[in-house]
């Protein structure tokens, strides 16, 4: 009944599924309106990632959270749009920092145009998100601003790296909580707020969202290594080739077993050479680090699920629980 719902939700109550599908359709229309400018070139650049598709997970979570209040409240769809516009803006900036060539299977904005256009387009989307948030009230504006602060801080911490004596794995997980978890948490809280749900619901959804967000990113990182296809929208092993140290790499690097010596040697630097990259990818896929990283993923997903105990039982909470299963299963 819920085949068209994003992120693999397939066992959702039919009435809830229909409400979510309808809400997501409205979000899509509102997104395209929000990225339209009086200047056609800005419309073209701002529409680039909207047109490329995506999971639309953040607006989905906002709409799910809104079911705990008034599911028909006027602010629910705009709130979901604020969350997605903020997310899209960060993608434009991320691609510049990562010098990415692809995003969602299509040329990134910086590759299609240039870094300046990509950065300014991201800024434009942040501005549009803030404008919509302003119509929803100061509490939503404050939530978006504080989330933006955490996004920036998380990105800075990732860029600078762990401090002397700081555990690299702990640092990495903290970065994921800031860069990914904070916005997913904000999307859930936003849906609760716009629908008039109780603060206790907003708090539980926020805690769930942050922990789920870490699991979400760990799942993506595992998929980048384990997938034999371009299911993630980029070539498998892209992070590995570029020397980006995701959790499996960090766990492999801190290993001491002689069997992992060759893998540690390869992982100590970027891997632009195809043969060395293929060798490292194969060794990493077969390593105990992948098993350990999957254990971390399961732990974060179950920690997120535990936050649902504070929410009313029923189809909405069941859907949130199902997401925890999906985020684990998609990386295998």
C-alpha positions, 0 to 999 in steps of 0.5 A: 500500500505504501510503495511510493513512500521513500526510503523503503517504507513498505509496511505502513498502515494504509491510511497513514501511507496515503496521508504521507504520500499526499503530503510529500506530493505537496512538498514536491510542489512547494519545493519547486516553487521555493527554488524559482527565482526571477532570474532564470539562471538562479532557477536553473541552478537551484532546481538542479538537485531538486530535479535530481530526486533524492530520498526526501527523508527529512520531509518524510520524517517531518510529515510523520512527526506531524501525525502526532498533532494535527496532520492537516495543520497549515504549517506542516508542509512548509516546515517539511520544505524548510528541512529539505531546502536546508539539506539541499543547501548543504549538499551544494556546499559539501560538493564544493568542499569534497570536489565531487563530480557526481551527486545523486547520479548526476553531475554536481553543481560545481562540476556543471558550473563552477564552485562560486555558482554552487556556493551561492546557490547553496546560500540562496537555498538557505535564504529561501528556507529562512524566508519560509521559516519566518512565516512559521514563527520565531521558534521555527526560525530559532530551530533552523538557525541553531541547526544551521550552527550545528551543521557548520560546526560539524563540518568545521570539526570534520575539516580540522580533524580530531584534536591531539589525544582525541579518539578518532572514532569518537570524533567521527561519530560526533561529527556525524551527529552534527553534520547529519543527525542534527538536521534529521532531528530538527526535521522531526521536531519541526513536524511536531511543532508545526502540528501542535504536538506536545513538547514531550513528543517533539523532544522524543522525536528529536532524540530519535532523529539525531540517533537515527541520523548517525545510523543513516550516515553510517549506513550510507558509508557502509553502502559506499564500500559494500555496494557493487553498483552505484546505488548510492548515486556515486561510484562505489568506493568514492570516499576510499579513493579520496582518502575520506576516513569513514567509520570502517576505515578508522576502525581498520586503521586502529587495528593491530593484527598482522593480517590487516597490515597491508590494508592499513598501508593502503588506507594511510593515503588517498587511492587515486590508482585504480589497482591500489584502490581495488585492492584496498576496497576488496580487503576492506570489504572482507575485514573485521572493521566492516563487521565492527562498523555494522555493529555500530550501525545496529547499535545506533539504530536500536538506540534510536528505536529506544527513544520511541518508547516515550511516544504513543503506540500505533501506526505512526510509531510503528512506521518510525520503528520500521525505519530503524530496520530499513536503515540497517538492512539497506547496507547489507 
